[in-house]
Amino acid sequence: MSLFSGRDLVCVRGERQVFADLAFDLAPGGALLLSGPNGSGKSSLLRLMAGLLRPAGGTLTWDGAPVADDPETHRARLRYVGHLTAVKPVLTAAENVAFWARQAGAGVADVERALAGFALTPLAHVAGRLLSSGQRHRVALARLLAAPGDLWLLDEPSVGLDQASLAHLSAAIAAHRAAGGRVAVATHTPIDMPDAQTLSLAEFARAAPVSGGSGW
């Protein structure tokens, strides 16, 4: 069984060590729920997992092979949705999703399925600038269905979502896991993810600065 794993991970932002000695294992079909107060490093850990930040120490491996040895392959198997939706205001909802789908070689049917998965079909031809913040967030999440990847990294994916949209998100995560996909989620809002592992970032927090200064 292949594992996405982290061992002895250290994260430094600015001159502050955010966390250290952090470890995790994420198997096919698994879910990892990142918990902890603001500033504990949840977003930073997701960015490390995505290869957007380099760990100051420790290793990330996929099936035993260091992720750093083949970053392009790692990027190809993950989908990262952060705080910024990256929805282009001049494109319609459908055009935004289609843009992401094309990057993964997906087609029209995949775009339609993704829009339907987040109840966006009635908004398919509405320009991004006219969408509400919650609707833009659903468009960003729809890329997960339009251009599937093995590993989903979701940073506060429930922000701006109503109960119906939260149900769509939970259903998408459940289907992804049932197909053998993996998901790591940082959230303050409960999301239905049965049997998810919880990783408390507070347990790995390091308050002292690495060197002089106190800025991030």
Backbone bond lengths (Angstrom), bond angles and torsions (degrees), N, CA, C in turn:
res aa  C-N    CA-C-N  psi(-1)  N-CA   C-N-CA  omega(-1)  CA-C   N-CA-C  phi
1 M - - - 1.471 - - 1.528 109.12 -
2 S 1.334 117.17 126.11 1.458 120.78 179.95 1.522 110.17 -76.13
3 L 1.318 115.49 144.38 1.462 121.96 179.20 1.520 109.71 -126.41
4 F 1.326 115.35 141.53 1.462 121.29 164.87 1.518 104.93 -97.86
5 S 1.333 115.98 118.10 1.458 119.78 -170.28 1.518 112.23 -131.90
6 G 1.314 114.44 151.61 1.456 122.21 170.52 1.512 108.97 -126.14
7 R 1.332 116.81 140.17 1.451 121.43 179.83 1.529 109.98 -136.12
8 D 1.346 114.84 129.92 1.474 121.96 175.16 1.533 111.82 54.54
9 L 1.328 116.56 37.73 1.467 119.98 -176.13 1.522 111.73 -71.45
10 V 1.314 114.37 137.10 1.466 122.42 176.59 1.516 107.78 -125.67
11 C 1.328 116.51 133.30 1.466 121.15 177.87 1.522 108.97 -121.93
12 V 1.333 116.07 128.02 1.455 122.62 176.86 1.523 108.37 -122.38
13 R 1.307 116.45 126.23 1.469 121.49 175.85 1.520 107.80 -120.65
14 G 1.340 116.29 123.41 1.453 118.99 -173.51 1.519 108.01 64.57
15 E 1.326 116.82 -122.17 1.456 121.15 178.25 1.523 111.42 -111.62
16 R 1.326 117.16 14.66 1.456 120.35 -176.28 1.529 111.05 -113.52
17 Q 1.304 114.40 131.60 1.455 120.03 174.29 1.523 107.97 -81.92
18 V 1.329 115.76 114.08 1.462 120.80 -174.05 1.519 111.20 -79.48
19 F 1.326 116.22 -47.09 1.461 120.26 175.19 1.530 109.07 -150.30
20 A 1.323 114.72 162.50 1.468 120.52 -179.44 1.523 109.30 -149.93
21 D 1.327 115.23 158.77 1.471 122.67 176.50 1.527 112.41 59.13
22 L 1.318 116.88 31.18 1.464 120.87 -177.56 1.518 109.97 -87.82
23 A 1.330 115.82 139.64 1.465 121.11 179.34 1.520 110.23 -139.60
24 F 1.326 116.24 149.53 1.466 121.48 175.80 1.520 109.03 -156.34
25 D 1.322 115.35 159.70 1.464 123.40 170.52 1.517 107.65 -134.05
26 L 1.316 116.82 133.98 1.459 121.61 179.39 1.525 108.41 -130.13
27 A 1.334 115.19 110.33 1.458 121.65 -176.32 1.522 110.50 -92.87
28 P 1.338 118.59 165.10 1.466 120.50 174.61 1.531 111.10 -53.94
29 G 1.321 116.11 133.30 1.460 121.09 -177.92 1.510 113.93 81.85
30 G 1.325 116.90 0.51 1.459 120.63 -175.82 1.515 113.47 -89.55
31 A 1.337 114.66 160.88 1.464 121.77 177.44 1.518 108.65 -134.56
32 L 1.319 115.58 138.12 1.455 122.42 -179.75 1.522 108.10 -122.66
33 L 1.329 116.39 117.67 1.456 122.35 179.74 1.514 108.70 -99.85
34 L 1.319 116.63 117.11 1.464 121.78 -179.77 1.518 108.79 -91.13
35 S 1.324 116.33 123.23 1.459 120.95 -179.36 1.518 109.49 -121.12
36 G 1.342 114.93 166.09 1.456 120.20 178.67 1.512 110.40 137.52
37 P 1.325 117.18 159.21 1.469 121.07 -179.40 1.521 111.67 -68.41
38 N 1.319 115.37 166.92 1.461 120.20 175.83 1.529 109.28 -56.94
39 G 1.328 115.34 136.66 1.454 119.96 179.53 1.510 114.73 88.12
40 S 1.334 117.72 -0.28 1.463 119.94 -178.21 1.522 112.71 -81.74
41 G 1.328 117.50 -10.77 1.462 119.76 174.15 1.510 115.80 110.59
42 K 1.331 118.02 14.40 1.472 120.11 -178.71 1.529 110.79 -62.40
43 S 1.328 116.02 -50.16 1.472 119.50 179.83 1.520 111.19 -65.18
44 S 1.323 116.32 -38.02 1.467 120.03 179.44 1.526 110.87 -63.58
45 L 1.332 117.12 -40.12 1.460 119.29 178.65 1.523 110.93 -64.37
46 L 1.324 117.38 -42.07 1.467 119.62 177.63 1.520 110.64 -60.94
47 R 1.320 117.12 -39.80 1.463 120.25 179.65 1.529 111.26 -68.71
48 L 1.330 116.86 -33.56 1.467 119.37 173.43 1.522 110.03 -64.47
49 M 1.334 116.41 -44.48 1.462 120.98 179.55 1.523 111.45 -60.65
50 A 1.334 115.88 -33.56 1.460 120.66 -177.83 1.528 113.01 -83.80
51 G 1.309 117.08 -8.71 1.457 119.94 -177.22 1.510 113.20 82.30
52 L 1.328 117.72 12.18 1.458 121.48 178.93 1.525 111.42 -84.21
53 L 1.318 116.82 -20.35 1.459 123.66 172.66 1.523 108.50 -127.08
54 R 1.308 116.01 149.36 1.458 120.59 174.49 1.520 109.21 -94.80
55 P 1.326 118.62 133.86 1.461 118.66 174.43 1.529 110.34 -66.98
56 A 1.327 115.53 142.37 1.468 119.76 176.44 1.522 110.87 -75.85
57 G 1.331 116.05 -13.15 1.453 121.24 177.11 1.509 109.24 -166.20
58 G 1.318 116.80 160.55 1.454 120.92 179.15 1.513 112.56 87.71
59 T 1.334 115.90 -178.43 1.461 121.14 -176.10 1.521 111.53 -137.36
60 L 1.327 114.57 149.31 1.464 123.41 169.59 1.526 106.94 -111.89
61 T 1.326 116.73 131.41 1.462 119.89 -179.89 1.516 110.92 -131.95
62 W 1.328 114.74 151.76 1.467 122.06 173.43 1.522 106.91 -124.05
63 D 1.313 115.21 116.86 1.465 120.93 -177.60 1.526 110.48 53.86
64 G 1.324 115.20 38.27 1.458 121.17 176.55 1.506 115.68 87.15
65 A 1.334 118.71 -13.25 1.464 121.73 -178.22 1.526 109.96 -96.04
66 P 1.330 118.76 133.22 1.462 120.61 179.23 1.529 111.80 -58.88
67 V 1.309 116.19 129.53 1.460 121.40 179.26 1.526 110.60 -60.45
68 A 1.328 116.86 -34.64 1.466 121.14 -177.70 1.525 112.25 -64.30
69 D 1.331 117.86 -19.82 1.467 120.21 -179.70 1.530 112.36 -74.10
70 D 1.323 117.20 -23.21 1.471 121.14 -178.19 1.527 109.34 -146.49
71 P 1.337 117.29 69.20 1.467 120.60 -175.23 1.523 114.04 -63.22
72 E 1.332 117.77 -30.71 1.467 119.51 -179.57 1.521 110.96 -66.39
73 T 1.314 117.57 -41.99 1.464 120.41 177.48 1.524 110.27 -63.35
74 H 1.328 116.95 -39.20 1.460 119.74 179.64 1.528 110.42 -65.38
75 R 1.322 117.38 -44.61 1.473 119.96 179.34 1.525 111.13 -60.29
76 A 1.334 116.76 -35.62 1.461 120.55 -177.37 1.525 112.22 -68.28
77 R 1.334 117.66 -25.01 1.464 118.73 -175.79 1.526 112.93 -97.31
78 L 1.320 117.90 0.72 1.459 118.76 -178.18 1.523 111.49 -118.97
79 R 1.338 114.32 156.48 1.455 122.76 172.73 1.523 107.11 -129.54
80 Y 1.329 115.89 121.96 1.467 121.98 -176.46 1.528 108.89 -113.80
81 V 1.326 115.78 126.09 1.464 121.22 174.96 1.524 106.99 -121.21
82 G 1.327 116.22 111.00 1.457 121.36 -177.69 1.511 112.59 -102.11
83 H 1.327 115.38 -159.78 1.465 120.53 -177.32 1.530 112.22 -67.37
84 L 1.321 116.59 -34.24 1.465 120.66 -179.76 1.527 109.12 -87.98
85 T 1.325 116.79 131.52 1.464 120.29 -174.60 1.521 113.33 -77.30
86 A 1.339 117.76 -24.20 1.467 122.22 -177.06 1.523 111.84 58.86
87 V 1.336 117.42 27.19 1.461 121.82 175.61 1.525 108.17 -82.10
88 K 1.330 116.63 121.40 1.461 120.69 -179.01 1.525 109.40 -76.58
89 P 1.338 117.74 125.08 1.466 120.78 -172.78 1.520 114.49 -65.73
90 V 1.348 118.38 -26.35 1.463 119.93 -176.75 1.518 112.32 -86.37
91 L 1.329 117.56 -12.23 1.459 121.27 179.50 1.524 110.12 -96.30
92 T 1.314 115.92 150.67 1.462 120.01 175.61 1.533 109.55 -72.91
93 A 1.323 115.31 169.69 1.469 119.51 176.84 1.519 110.27 -57.02
94 A 1.323 116.62 -45.08 1.465 120.49 -179.28 1.523 111.29 -65.33
95 E 1.317 117.91 -39.23 1.464 121.07 -179.56 1.527 110.94 -67.88
96 N 1.328 116.74 -36.99 1.462 119.80 176.32 1.521 110.82 -62.11
97 V 1.331 116.80 -47.97 1.463 120.37 -179.48 1.526 110.34 -65.63
98 A 1.327 117.02 -38.30 1.461 120.86 179.41 1.524 111.58 -63.68
99 F 1.314 116.96 -35.75 1.466 120.99 177.92 1.526 110.01 -58.57
100 W 1.346 116.43 -47.99 1.465 119.56 179.73 1.525 111.25 -67.70
101 A 1.329 115.65 -37.21 1.465 119.49 -178.52 1.526 111.01 -63.30
102 R 1.325 116.58 -39.32 1.468 120.13 -178.70 1.526 111.52 -63.12
103 Q 1.336 116.84 -31.88 1.458 119.83 -179.61 1.529 111.22 -62.66
104 A 1.345 115.88 -25.91 1.470 120.32 -178.81 1.521 112.15 -105.81
105 G 1.330 116.66 9.52 1.453 120.09 178.92 1.517 113.93 75.80
106 A 1.338 117.70 17.85 1.464 121.23 179.21 1.526 110.12 -82.77
107 G 1.335 116.02 164.14 1.451 120.65 -175.91 1.509 114.32 -118.08
108 V 1.332 115.49 -167.24 1.457 122.53 -175.64 1.523 111.34 -60.68
109 A 1.325 116.46 -43.15 1.466 120.04 -178.91 1.527 111.26 -60.63
110 D 1.344 116.67 -35.75 1.458 120.76 178.99 1.529 110.71 -67.44
111 V 1.318 115.83 -38.32 1.464 120.20 178.46 1.521 110.22 -65.38
112 E 1.319 116.61 -45.04 1.459 120.10 179.93 1.530 110.96 -62.39
113 R 1.314 115.97 -40.49 1.468 120.00 179.43 1.529 110.48 -65.33
114 A 1.315 116.23 -39.85 1.460 120.22 -179.72 1.526 111.54 -66.54
115 L 1.324 116.78 -41.69 1.466 120.53 177.93 1.524 110.27 -62.36
116 A 1.322 116.46 -43.92 1.463 120.53 -179.51 1.527 110.60 -64.93
117 G 1.334 116.50 -35.62 1.459 120.63 -177.55 1.507 113.58 -62.63
118 F 1.327 117.30 -24.10 1.461 121.44 177.92 1.533 111.69 -119.48
119 A 1.344 115.77 26.26 1.469 122.50 175.38 1.523 112.01 53.86
120 L 1.327 116.06 42.01 1.464 121.24 -178.02 1.521 113.11 -105.42
121 T 1.324 118.04 -1.18 1.461 120.34 -177.22 1.526 112.39 -55.55
122 P 1.345 119.88 -42.78 1.471 119.10 178.43 1.525 113.50 -66.12
123 L 1.338 117.03 -16.75 1.465 121.39 -178.72 1.525 112.27 -105.53
124 A 1.313 116.68 10.02 1.460 121.14 -172.64 1.519 113.20 -55.17
125 H 1.333 117.57 -35.89 1.465 120.94 -174.94 1.531 113.15 -104.48
126 V 1.321 116.04 15.68 1.467 121.00 177.55 1.523 109.00 -90.88
127 A 1.334 116.43 132.96 1.464 120.67 -179.36 1.528 110.53 -65.90
128 G 1.317 114.93 147.94 1.457 120.23 -178.74 1.509 113.58 -56.50
129 R 1.329 117.74 -34.62 1.463 120.25 -177.63 1.524 112.14 -68.14
130 L 1.322 117.41 -18.11 1.459 121.24 -178.23 1.535 112.21 -97.08
131 L 1.304 117.57 -3.02 1.457 121.10 -179.72 1.525 110.27 -83.53
132 S 1.318 115.94 148.35 1.459 120.35 174.12 1.524 109.18 -71.98
133 S 1.324 116.60 168.12 1.470 119.49 -179.96 1.526 110.90 -61.08
134 G 1.337 117.10 -39.76 1.455 120.14 177.91 1.511 112.45 -65.49
135 Q 1.330 116.97 -38.68 1.460 120.63 178.19 1.522 111.13 -67.63
136 R 1.323 117.15 -39.54 1.470 119.85 176.91 1.527 110.52 -63.48
137 H 1.314 115.99 -37.22 1.459 119.00 178.90 1.525 110.61 -66.10
138 R 1.326 117.55 -37.90 1.463 120.29 176.56 1.521 111.16 -65.15
139 V 1.322 117.25 -37.07 1.467 120.40 176.25 1.531 109.86 -62.08
140 A 1.340 116.30 -42.82 1.455 119.55 178.66 1.530 111.13 -62.42
141 L 1.331 117.00 -40.97 1.458 120.65 179.50 1.526 111.79 -68.82
142 A 1.328 116.90 -28.82 1.464 120.39 -178.49 1.521 112.14 -62.94
143 R 1.346 117.34 -21.77 1.466 119.19 177.70 1.526 111.10 -62.65
144 L 1.327 116.89 -25.56 1.464 120.24 178.82 1.516 111.55 -62.61
145 L 1.334 115.64 -35.07 1.463 120.74 -179.45 1.519 111.73 -87.42
146 A 1.325 117.04 -30.38 1.466 120.24 -177.94 1.522 112.01 -76.65
147 A 1.317 116.68 -31.59 1.466 121.03 -177.58 1.521 108.30 -135.49
148 P 1.327 117.55 73.74 1.464 121.29 -173.01 1.532 112.61 -60.42
149 G 1.323 114.60 145.73 1.455 122.12 173.37 1.511 108.48 -137.03
150 D 1.311 117.26 159.66 1.466 121.04 -176.50 1.528 111.61 -62.33
151 L 1.339 116.77 -41.66 1.458 122.27 -171.83 1.525 110.66 -113.94
152 W 1.334 117.10 120.67 1.464 122.47 175.19 1.517 108.55 -102.40
153 L 1.325 116.69 126.81 1.453 123.30 176.14 1.522 107.79 -117.07
154 L 1.323 116.23 111.20 1.461 121.43 -170.21 1.525 110.59 -120.81
155 D 1.325 115.25 119.10 1.464 121.32 -178.82 1.520 109.33 -104.31
156 E 1.325 116.26 108.27 1.467 123.57 -177.33 1.537 110.89 50.22
157 P 1.322 118.47 56.19 1.471 120.40 -176.07 1.522 114.10 -69.60
158 S 1.333 117.93 -14.85 1.465 120.10 -177.40 1.522 113.45 -90.75
159 V 1.333 118.00 -2.50 1.457 120.80 -178.79 1.525 110.39 -60.76
160 G 1.329 116.24 126.93 1.466 121.16 177.17 1.508 114.75 80.52
161 L 1.327 118.54 1.60 1.460 120.96 -178.02 1.522 111.08 -93.82
162 D 1.337 116.66 138.93 1.458 120.63 173.64 1.527 108.81 -83.38
163 Q 1.321 116.84 179.27 1.455 120.67 -175.90 1.530 112.36 -61.48
164 A 1.323 116.71 -39.53 1.463 119.45 179.45 1.526 110.78 -63.87
165 S 1.336 116.72 -41.02 1.464 120.62 179.91 1.521 111.33 -69.76
166 L 1.342 116.70 -34.55 1.458 120.06 175.25 1.526 110.76 -62.23
167 A 1.334 115.68 -38.24 1.467 119.67 177.70 1.525 110.67 -64.54
168 H 1.341 117.25 -38.70 1.470 120.44 177.35 1.531 110.10 -64.09
169 L 1.336 116.31 -40.84 1.463 120.17 179.19 1.525 110.79 -64.12
170 S 1.322 116.51 -45.41 1.468 120.07 179.17 1.525 111.21 -61.07
171 A 1.337 116.89 -40.20 1.462 121.14 179.48 1.530 110.36 -65.65
172 A 1.328 117.08 -39.83 1.464 120.49 179.50 1.526 110.57 -65.08
173 I 1.331 116.64 -42.55 1.466 120.36 178.81 1.525 110.47 -64.23
174 A 1.328 116.66 -43.24 1.463 120.64 -179.47 1.524 111.31 -61.91
175 A 1.345 117.17 -42.66 1.466 120.66 179.53 1.525 110.71 -66.49
176 H 1.318 116.34 -39.27 1.464 121.22 178.86 1.530 110.33 -61.88
177 R 1.320 116.16 -45.59 1.465 120.36 -179.99 1.538 111.24 -66.88
178 A 1.317 115.94 -38.97 1.468 119.52 -179.67 1.524 111.34 -62.59
179 A 1.337 116.48 -28.09 1.462 121.40 178.69 1.529 112.10 -87.44
180 G 1.330 116.96 4.83 1.462 120.60 178.68 1.506 114.96 97.50
181 G 1.336 116.91 4.12 1.461 120.26 179.05 1.517 112.17 -77.02
182 R 1.326 115.39 165.90 1.469 122.17 -179.48 1.519 109.09 -122.23
183 V 1.325 115.57 152.78 1.452 119.30 179.87 1.520 110.00 -144.79
184 A 1.338 115.38 137.17 1.457 122.20 171.54 1.523 107.00 -121.40
185 V 1.327 116.62 128.27 1.461 121.72 -172.14 1.520 110.68 -130.37
186 A 1.322 115.83 130.48 1.462 121.57 169.26 1.520 107.03 -106.10
187 T 1.323 117.16 121.43 1.465 119.65 -176.96 1.514 110.99 -157.42
188 H 1.332 114.96 148.62 1.470 121.56 171.82 1.521 110.49 -100.05
189 T 1.337 116.96 -8.96 1.456 122.02 -179.22 1.529 108.85 -105.66
190 P 1.329 118.27 128.71 1.468 119.78 -178.88 1.529 112.11 -57.15
191 I 1.326 115.92 133.09 1.456 123.51 174.97 1.523 107.07 -123.90
192 D 1.302 116.32 135.83 1.463 120.89 -177.44 1.528 109.73 -71.21
193 M 1.338 116.61 103.43 1.458 122.50 177.55 1.528 107.63 -137.14
194 P 1.323 117.69 84.84 1.471 120.52 -177.63 1.531 111.90 -55.62
195 D 1.326 115.32 139.22 1.469 122.68 175.43 1.530 113.56 64.00
196 A 1.324 116.72 20.84 1.461 118.69 177.46 1.532 110.19 -70.81
197 Q 1.327 115.88 142.32 1.462 120.30 171.39 1.526 108.35 -77.60
198 T 1.310 117.59 145.12 1.456 121.50 174.98 1.520 109.13 -110.24
199 L 1.318 115.63 128.00 1.458 121.68 177.76 1.516 107.61 -116.35
200 S 1.323 116.98 110.07 1.458 122.04 -179.13 1.520 109.45 -85.94
201 L 1.329 116.37 111.52 1.460 119.99 -178.74 1.520 111.69 -67.66
202 A 1.334 117.10 -24.11 1.463 120.21 180.00 1.524 111.39 -61.06
203 E 1.319 117.28 -28.16 1.461 120.82 -179.26 1.526 112.78 -69.37
204 F 1.336 116.54 -17.92 1.458 120.49 -177.43 1.525 112.07 -113.15
205 A 1.339 116.26 9.47 1.463 120.82 -175.76 1.519 110.61 -67.79
206 R 1.316 113.83 145.26 1.458 121.13 174.36 1.514 107.53 -128.96
207 A 1.348 116.38 115.38 1.464 120.22 -172.59 1.518 113.02 -82.45
208 A 1.325 118.24 -27.96 1.460 120.25 -173.37 1.518 111.69 -78.00
209 P 1.347 118.74 140.21 1.458 120.65 176.55 1.517 111.35 -65.74
210 V 1.330 116.46 152.20 1.454 121.07 178.51 1.515 110.75 -66.80
211 S 1.332 116.34 -40.54 1.456 121.68 176.87 1.508 107.31 -143.20
212 G 1.311 117.59 -170.16 1.445 121.14 -176.37 1.514 112.60 -56.70
213 G 1.330 116.40 147.70 1.457 121.67 179.77 1.497 110.83 105.38
214 S 1.323 114.67 164.13 1.471 118.80 -177.57 1.504 112.36 -132.36
215 G 1.329 119.29 9.09 1.458 120.59 -177.16 1.520 111.87 -82.28
216 W 1.326 116.56 162.54 1.451 121.88 176.34 1.514 108.76 -90.38
